[in-house]
Amino acid sequence: MKLNSQNLADFIEDVAVPTYDRSEVTVGIVHFGVGGFHRAHQAMYVDRLLQQGQALDWGICGVGVMPGDRRMHDVMQAQDCLYTLALKHSDGTWDTRVIGSIVEYLFAPDDAEAVIEKMAADTTKIVSLTITEGGYNFSATTGEFDAENPAIVADLVDGAVPATTFGLVIEALARRKERGMTPFTVMSCDNIEGNGHMAQSTFTTFARLKDPALADWIDAEGAFPNSMVDRITPVTTPEVTEQLSVRYAIDDQWPVAGEPFTQWVLEDKFTLGRPPLEDVGVQVVEDVTPYELMKLRLLNASHQALAYFGYLSGYRLVHEVCQDSLFADFLLAYMDEEATPTLQPVPGIDLTDYKKTLIERFSNPEIRDTVARLCAESSDRIPKWLLPVIRKNLETGGEIARSTAVVASWARYAEAVDEAGEPIEIVDQLKDSLVPIAQSQRENPTAFIANRSVFGDLIDNERFVAEYTKQLSSLQERGARATLESLRSTH
């Protein structure tokens, strides 16, 4: 049965459907980047509110900007903006519901004016974003907004029809300023540390290039709340679509599947109000930083801790790694002994339970997350997630053996050959420089960590260097499993 408004009442009882009248829901949020994560996370939370009879003026209008978003536009049009969310439990059961909180979808390349006016409308109070880290258009080398990007240059030409997210959002804010209106809140939901600060920096920089007075107004009157978001949401595979058909007789052209766990910590900083998200499990707080550090150093860094050791040991799926007690013990010891001592107090969170839940999440066989995905773009991830733990423990005299072993496992992985002699496809923006360095480290054991653009001054710390060379030597001579066994027996 095709998924659309007309057929909702006929779906089987195992599928929850919207019980609210979607015709009464009006748009209060315009969202850029309607992918799997947004549909499994923010849109799901708003749907929960609507199910409770709340937030009828906080419906979502999705916006597509990239050429590849046309398919989402076509699917949304065909399905009355409905889609299925399947939460996959480790025992093979699914919690499945149809989400109805997205009530409109606009494709900017077809009608940029409609997108701009939707944001300029007084009913729109929040413009939210899941545009990925790359969507914020900052230089990987300088960290500054890339004003030389041809798409940005084109959008800054007087009279140009905006084609980028920056051009569209800033033009809408300019119209609100001209009309004497309050600016909407720009709410990043991207998995970036300080995502609100990132959004404020990049959008106001674009505005300043266009009109300095507009940028001053946005700085003075606008709001860019930080948030921490979490739910493992793999790319939708044909198998998910097929399983929906087999299990529930639903013909959904683009469903989304994810893990049962979800978390959203949101800074309470809005210009025109917000939905009562705390009523559906969102932690609305004054400061997101402690929660952000918790996620980066426990969840994200733990992904790196299992990735390279797991791949070298022959594992290709994340749940297979975590179901091996050697790896699970290593992860828990890293989190307990090295990561947790570097954290700030995290109000409302039981860290012992959080860490236990992480192991359970990583072990879920239904998610089928790949180890290769976790190994990708290591030069961007390790410096943000793991090296701060090492630096903090070096300062305080804390333990560094396990976190340093993770760095060594990355260096060994970057040699581009696994322990069975099979080639490894390295996916990293610095691949061309990192692989030759890694391949030279059997003659020069510190070659990899001497790369100051990645590791900074860690090469100057004798304690770190000694631990690193010890772990790298063990990985090269004895292999990943034996190295982990050694770490388990000596600590």
C-alpha positions as CSV (number, residue, x, y, z in Angstrom):
1,M,0.0,0.0,0.0
2,K,1.5,3.3,-1.0
3,L,2.3,5.7,1.8
4,N,0.1,8.9,1.6
5,S,-2.5,10.7,3.6
6,Q,-5.4,8.9,2.0
7,N,-4.1,5.4,3.0
8,L,-3.0,6.1,6.5
9,A,-6.1,4.7,8.2
10,D,-5.6,1.4,6.4
11,F,-2.1,0.5,7.7
12,I,-1.8,-2.5,10.0
13,E,-1.9,-2.0,13.7
14,D,1.8,-2.7,14.1
15,V,2.5,0.7,12.5
16,A,1.8,3.9,14.5
17,V,0.4,6.7,12.4
18,P,-0.3,10.4,13.1
19,T,-3.5,10.7,15.2
20,Y,-3.4,14.5,14.9
21,D,-5.1,16.4,12.0
22,R,-2.2,17.4,9.8
23,S,-4.4,19.9,8.0
24,E,-4.3,22.0,11.2
25,V,-0.5,22.0,11.5
26,T,1.2,25.2,10.3
27,V,4.8,25.8,9.5
28,G,6.9,27.3,12.3
29,I,10.2,25.7,11.4
30,V,12.0,25.8,8.0
31,H,14.6,23.1,7.8
32,F,17.5,22.8,5.4
33,G,18.8,19.3,4.8
34,V,16.0,16.7,5.0
35,G,18.1,13.6,5.1
36,G,18.0,10.5,7.2
37,F,19.3,12.1,10.4
38,H,16.8,15.0,10.4
39,R,13.9,12.6,9.8
40,A,15.1,10.2,12.6
41,H,15.7,13.0,15.1
42,Q,14.4,16.6,15.0
43,A,11.3,15.8,12.9
44,M,10.6,12.8,15.1
45,Y,10.7,15.0,18.2
46,V,8.3,17.5,16.7
47,D,6.0,14.6,15.7
48,R,6.0,13.4,19.3
49,L,4.7,16.8,20.3
50,L,2.0,16.8,17.7
51,Q,0.9,13.4,18.9
52,Q,0.4,15.0,22.3
53,G,-1.8,17.7,20.8
54,Q,1.0,20.3,21.2
55,A,3.0,22.5,18.8
56,L,0.4,22.7,16.0
57,D,2.1,25.9,14.9
58,W,5.6,24.3,14.8
59,G,5.2,22.1,11.7
60,I,8.3,21.7,9.5
61,C,8.8,22.9,5.9
62,G,11.7,21.0,4.5
63,V,14.1,22.7,1.9
64,G,16.4,21.1,-0.6
65,V,19.2,23.1,-2.0
66,M,21.5,20.6,-3.7
67,P,20.7,19.0,-7.1
68,G,20.6,15.6,-5.4
69,D,17.7,16.9,-3.2
70,R,15.3,16.7,-6.1
71,R,14.7,13.0,-5.4
72,M,13.6,13.9,-1.8
73,H,11.4,16.6,-3.2
74,D,9.7,14.1,-5.6
75,V,9.2,11.5,-2.8
76,M,7.8,14.1,-0.4
77,Q,5.4,15.3,-3.1
78,A,4.2,11.8,-3.9
79,Q,3.8,10.8,-0.2
80,D,2.2,14.0,1.2
81,C,5.5,14.6,3.1
82,L,5.0,11.4,5.1
83,Y,7.7,8.8,5.7
84,T,8.3,5.8,7.8
85,L,10.7,5.7,10.7
86,A,11.8,2.2,11.8
87,L,13.8,1.8,15.0
88,K,15.7,-1.5,14.9
89,H,16.2,-3.3,18.2
90,S,19.1,-5.7,18.8
91,D,16.7,-8.6,19.1
92,G,15.4,-8.1,15.6
93,T,12.1,-6.3,16.5
94,W,11.2,-3.0,15.0
95,D,9.3,0.0,16.4
96,T,7.7,1.5,13.3
97,R,5.7,4.7,12.9
98,V,4.8,7.1,10.2
99,I,6.1,10.6,10.9
100,G,3.8,13.5,9.9
101,S,5.6,16.6,11.3
102,I,7.0,17.7,7.9
103,V,4.0,19.3,6.2
104,E,5.7,21.0,3.2
105,Y,8.8,20.6,1.1
106,L,10.4,23.2,-1.2
107,F,13.1,22.7,-3.7
108,A,15.1,25.9,-3.9
109,P,16.5,25.4,-7.5
110,D,12.9,25.4,-8.8
111,D,11.7,28.4,-6.8
112,A,14.2,30.3,-4.6
113,E,11.7,33.1,-4.0
114,A,9.2,30.7,-2.4
115,V,11.9,29.4,0.0
116,I,13.0,33.0,0.9
117,E,9.4,34.2,1.5
118,K,8.6,31.1,3.6
119,M,11.5,32.1,5.9
120,A,10.5,35.8,5.8
121,A,6.9,35.0,6.8
122,D,6.0,36.0,10.4
123,T,4.9,32.5,11.2
124,T,8.4,31.1,10.7
125,K,10.3,31.4,14.0
126,I,13.2,28.9,13.5
127,V,15.3,28.0,10.6
128,S,17.1,24.7,11.4
129,L,20.0,23.0,9.6
130,T,21.5,19.5,9.0
131,I,23.7,20.4,6.2
132,T,26.8,18.4,7.4
133,E,30.1,19.9,8.4
134,G,31.0,20.6,4.8
135,G,27.9,22.7,4.4
136,Y,29.2,25.5,6.6
137,N,31.8,26.4,3.9
138,F,34.8,26.9,6.1
139,S,38.4,26.3,4.9
140,A,40.0,23.1,6.3
141,T,43.3,24.9,6.5
142,T,42.4,28.2,8.0
143,G,39.1,27.4,9.7
144,E,37.6,30.6,8.3
145,F,34.7,31.1,6.0
146,D,35.7,30.4,2.4
147,A,34.7,33.6,0.7
148,E,36.4,32.5,-2.5
149,N,34.0,29.6,-3.1
150,P,32.5,30.2,-6.6
151,A,29.0,29.5,-5.3
152,I,29.4,32.1,-2.5
153,V,30.9,34.6,-4.9
154,A,28.0,34.1,-7.3
155,D,25.4,34.6,-4.4
156,L,27.1,37.9,-3.4
157,V,26.6,39.5,-6.8
158,D,24.0,42.3,-6.6
159,G,20.6,41.1,-7.8
160,A,21.7,37.4,-7.9
161,V,19.0,34.8,-7.2
162,P,20.4,33.0,-4.2
163,A,21.5,29.4,-4.8
164,T,23.3,28.5,-1.5
165,T,21.9,28.0,1.9
166,F,23.8,31.1,3.0
167,G,22.3,33.2,0.2
168,L,18.8,32.0,0.9
169,V,18.9,32.4,4.7
170,I,20.6,35.8,4.6
171,E,18.2,37.2,2.0
172,A,15.3,36.1,4.1
173,L,16.8,37.8,7.2
174,A,17.4,41.0,5.1
175,R,13.7,41.1,4.2
176,R,12.7,40.6,7.9
177,K,15.0,43.5,8.8
178,E,13.5,45.7,6.1
179,R,10.0,44.8,7.3
180,G,10.8,45.7,10.9
181,M,10.5,42.0,12.0
182,T,12.5,40.0,14.6
183,P,15.1,37.6,13.1
184,F,14.3,33.9,13.2
185,T,16.5,31.7,15.3
186,V,19.1,29.7,13.2
187,M,19.4,26.3,14.9
188,S,22.1,24.0,13.8
189,C,21.4,20.3,14.4
190,D,24.7,19.1,12.8
191,N,27.1,16.8,14.6
192,I,29.7,19.5,15.1
193,E,31.3,20.8,18.3
194,G,29.9,24.2,19.0
195,N,27.5,24.0,16.0
196,G,25.7,27.1,17.0
197,H,28.9,29.1,17.2
198,M,29.9,27.6,13.8
199,A,26.5,28.7,12.3
200,Q,26.8,32.2,13.8
201,S,30.3,32.7,12.5
202,T,29.6,31.5,8.9
203,F,26.2,33.1,8.4
204,T,27.2,36.4,9.8
205,T,30.4,36.4,7.8
206,F,28.4,35.9,4.6
207,A,26.0,38.7,5.7
208,R,28.9,41.0,6.4
209,L,30.2,40.4,2.9
210,K,26.8,41.3,1.6
211,D,25.8,44.2,3.9
212,P,27.7,45.1,7.1
213,A,24.6,46.7,8.7
214,L,22.7,43.5,8.2
215,A,25.4,41.5,9.9
216,D,25.4,43.9,12.8
217,W,21.6,43.5,13.1
218,I,21.9,39.7,13.1
219,D,24.7,39.8,15.7
220,A,22.7,42.1,17.9
221,E,19.2,40.6,17.5
222,G,19.7,37.0,16.3
223,A,20.2,33.7,18.1
224,F,22.2,30.6,17.2
225,P,21.8,28.0,19.9
226,N,24.3,25.2,20.3
227,S,23.1,21.6,20.5
228,M,24.3,18.1,20.9
229,V,22.6,15.5,18.8
230,D,22.8,11.7,18.8
231,R,21.2,8.8,17.0
232,I,23.0,6.3,14.8
233,T,21.2,6.6,11.5
234,P,22.7,4.6,8.6
235,V,22.0,5.4,5.0
236,T,18.7,3.8,4.0
237,T,19.4,0.6,2.0
238,P,17.1,-1.2,-0.4
239,E,16.8,-3.9,2.3
240,V,15.1,-1.5,4.6
241,T,12.6,-0.5,2.0
242,E,12.0,-4.2,1.2
243,Q,11.6,-5.2,4.8
244,L,9.0,-2.5,5.3
245,S,7.0,-4.0,2.5
246,V,7.4,-7.6,3.8
247,R,6.7,-6.8,7.5
248,Y,4.0,-4.1,7.1
249,A,2.9,-4.0,3.4
250,I,4.0,-0.4,3.2
251,D,5.3,1.1,-0.1
252,D,7.5,3.9,1.1
253,Q,9.9,5.3,-1.5
254,W,12.4,6.6,1.1
255,P,12.0,5.4,4.7
256,V,14.6,5.9,7.4
257,A,15.9,3.3,9.9
258,G,17.9,3.9,13.0
259,E,18.8,2.7,16.5
260,P,16.3,3.1,19.4
261,F,18.6,5.4,21.4
262,T,18.2,9.1,20.8
263,Q,19.5,12.2,22.5
264,W,19.2,16.0,22.0
265,V,20.7,18.6,24.3
266,L,19.7,22.1,23.3
267,E,20.8,25.5,24.5
268,D,17.7,27.6,25.5
269,K,18.5,30.6,23.3
270,F,15.7,31.6,20.9
271,T,14.5,34.9,19.5
272,L,10.8,34.0,18.9
273,G,10.2,31.1,21.3
274,R,10.4,27.4,20.6
275,P,8.3,24.2,20.8
276,P,8.1,22.7,24.3
277,L,10.7,20.1,23.4
278,E,11.5,19.2,27.0
279,D,8.0,17.5,27.1
280,V,9.3,14.9,24.7
281,G,12.7,14.1,26.1
282,V,14.9,16.9,24.8
283,Q,17.3,18.3,27.5
284,V,17.0,22.1,27.3
285,V,19.9,23.6,29.1
286,E,21.9,26.8,29.6
287,D,25.2,25.3,28.6
288,V,25.7,22.4,26.1
289,T,29.4,22.1,26.6
290,P,29.5,19.3,29.3
291,Y,27.2,17.2,27.2
292,E,29.2,17.9,24.0
293,L,32.5,16.8,25.7
294,M,30.8,13.7,27.0
295,K,29.7,12.6,23.5
296,L,32.9,13.6,21.8
297,R,35.2,11.8,24.3
298,L,33.0,8.8,25.1
299,L,31.0,8.0,22.0
300,N,33.0,9.5,19.1
301,A,36.4,8.7,20.5
302,S,35.2,5.2,21.3
303,H,34.2,4.7,17.7
304,Q,37.8,5.4,16.8
305,A,39.1,3.1,19.5
306,L,37.3,0.2,18.1
307,A,37.6,1.1,14.4
308,Y,41.3,0.5,13.6
309,F,41.9,-2.3,16.0
310,G,38.7,-4.0,14.7
311,Y,39.6,-3.6,11.0
312,L,43.1,-4.8,11.5
313,S,41.7,-7.9,13.3
314,G,39.5,-8.7,10.4
315,Y,36.1,-7.3,11.5
316,R,34.1,-5.3,9.0
317,L,30.9,-4.6,11.0
318,V,30.8,-2.5,14.2
319,H,28.5,-4.9,16.1
320,E,30.9,-7.8,15.5
321,V,33.8,-5.8,17.1
322,C,31.7,-4.9,20.1
323,Q,30.4,-8.4,20.7
324,D,34.0,-9.5,21.1
325,S,34.7,-9.2,24.9
326,L,38.3,-8.2,24.3
327,F,37.2,-5.1,22.4
328,A,34.3,-4.3,24.7
329,D,36.6,-4.5,27.7
330,F,39.1,-2.2,26.0
331,L,36.4,0.4,25.2
332,L,35.0,0.4,28.7
333,A,38.5,0.7,30.2
334,Y,39.3,3.6,27.9
335,M,36.1,5.4,28.9
336,D,36.4,4.7,32.6
337,E,40.2,5.3,33.1
338,E,41.1,7.9,30.5
339,A,38.1,9.7,29.0
340,T,35.8,10.2,32.1
341,P,38.5,11.9,34.2
342,T,38.7,14.7,31.5
343,L,35.0,15.5,31.6
344,Q,33.1,18.3,33.3
345,P,30.1,17.4,35.5
346,V,27.2,16.4,33.2
347,P,23.9,17.4,34.9
348,G,21.1,14.9,34.6
349,I,23.3,12.1,33.1
350,D,24.4,8.9,34.9
351,L,27.8,8.4,33.2
352,T,28.0,4.8,34.3
353,D,24.7,4.0,32.6
354,Y,25.6,6.1,29.6
355,K,28.9,4.2,29.0
356,K,27.1,0.8,29.4
357,T,24.5,2.0,26.9
358,L,27.2,2.9,24.4
359,I,28.5,-0.6,24.4
360,E,25.0,-1.9,23.9
361,R,24.4,0.5,21.0
362,F,27.6,-0.4,19.3
363,S,26.7,-4.1,19.7
364,N,23.3,-3.8,18.0
365,P,23.5,-6.2,15.0
366,E,20.4,-4.7,13.3
367,I,22.2,-1.4,12.6
368,R,24.9,-3.0,10.5
369,D,27.2,0.0,10.8
370,T,30.5,-0.6,9.0
371,V,34.0,-0.4,10.5
372,A,35.2,1.3,7.3
373,R,32.8,4.2,7.9
374,L,34.3,4.8,11.3
375,C,37.9,4.6,9.8
376,A,37.2,7.3,7.3
377,E,38.5,10.9,7.6
378,S,40.6,10.0,10.6
379,S,42.8,13.1,10.3
380,D,39.7,15.2,10.9
381,R,38.3,13.0,13.7
382,I,41.2,12.0,15.9
383,P,42.5,15.5,16.6
384,K,39.0,16.6,17.7
385,W,37.9,13.6,19.6
386,L,40.8,11.7,21.0
387,L,43.9,14.0,21.2
388,P,42.2,16.3,23.7
389,V,41.9,13.3,26.1
390,I,45.6,12.6,25.7
391,R,46.6,16.2,26.2
392,K,44.4,16.6,29.3
393,N,45.8,13.4,30.9
394,L,49.4,14.4,30.1
395,E,48.7,17.7,32.0
396,T,47.2,15.9,35.0
397,G,49.4,12.8,35.1
398,G,46.5,10.6,34.1
399,E,46.6,7.4,32.2
400,I,47.3,7.5,28.4
401,A,48.1,3.9,27.4
402,R,44.8,3.1,25.8
403,S,44.2,6.4,24.0
404,T,47.8,6.4,22.8
405,A,47.3,2.8,21.6
406,V,44.3,4.1,19.5
407,V,46.6,6.6,17.8
408,A,49.1,3.9,17.1
409,S,46.3,1.7,15.7
410,W,45.4,4.5,13.3
411,A,49.1,4.8,12.2
412,R,49.3,1.1,11.6
413,Y,46.0,1.1,9.7
414,A,47.3,4.0,7.6
415,E,50.0,1.7,6.3
416,A,47.2,0.6,4.0
417,V,47.7,-3.2,4.4
418,D,45.8,-5.3,7.0
419,E,47.2,-8.1,9.1
420,A,46.2,-10.7,6.4
421,G,48.2,-8.8,3.8
422,E,45.1,-7.4,2.1
423,P,45.1,-3.8,0.9
424,I,43.1,-1.2,2.9
425,E,41.3,1.6,1.0
426,I,42.2,4.7,3.0
427,V,39.5,7.3,2.9
428,D,41.0,10.6,4.2
429,Q,41.4,14.1,2.8
430,L,45.1,13.8,3.8
431,K,45.6,10.3,2.3
432,D,48.3,11.3,-0.1
433,S,50.5,12.5,2.6
434,L,49.6,10.2,5.5
435,V,50.0,6.9,3.8
436,P,53.6,7.4,2.7
437,I,54.5,8.7,6.2
438,A,52.8,5.6,7.8
439,Q,54.6,3.3,5.4
440,S,58.0,4.8,6.4
441,Q,57.4,4.3,10.2
442,R,58.9,0.8,10.4
443,E,62.3,2.5,9.8
444,N,61.3,5.8,11.6
445,P,58.8,4.9,14.4
446,T,57.9,8.5,15.2
447,A,57.3,9.6,11.6
448,F,53.5,9.6,11.8
449,I,53.2,11.6,15.0
450,A,55.9,14.0,13.9
451,N,53.2,15.5,11.6
452,R,52.6,18.7,13.5
453,S,49.7,19.8,11.3
454,V,47.7,16.8,12.8
455,F,49.4,16.2,16.2
456,G,50.7,19.6,17.1
457,D,53.4,19.5,19.8
458,L,52.7,16.0,21.1
459,I,55.9,14.8,19.4
460,D,57.7,17.0,22.0
461,N,56.2,15.1,24.9
462,E,58.6,12.3,26.0
463,R,55.9,10.3,27.9
464,F,53.6,10.3,24.9
465,V,56.3,9.4,22.4
466,A,57.5,6.5,24.6
467,E,54.0,5.0,25.0
468,Y,53.2,5.5,21.3
469,T,56.4,3.8,20.0
470,K,55.8,0.9,22.4
471,Q,52.2,0.4,21.2
472,L,53.1,0.8,17.5
473,S,55.9,-1.7,17.8
474,S,53.4,-4.2,19.4
475,L,50.9,-3.7,16.6
476,Q,53.5,-4.2,13.9
477,E,55.2,-7.2,15.5
478,R,52.4,-9.0,17.4
479,G,49.1,-7.7,15.9
480,A,46.0,-5.9,17.1
481,R,44.6,-8.7,19.3
482,A,47.8,-9.4,21.1
483,T,48.3,-5.6,21.7
484,L,44.8,-5.4,23.3
485,E,45.5,-8.5,25.4
486,S,48.7,-6.9,26.6
487,L,46.8,-3.7,27.6
488,R,44.2,-5.7,29.4
489,S,46.8,-7.7,31.4
490,T,49.0,-4.7,32.4
491,H,46.2,-2.5,33.6
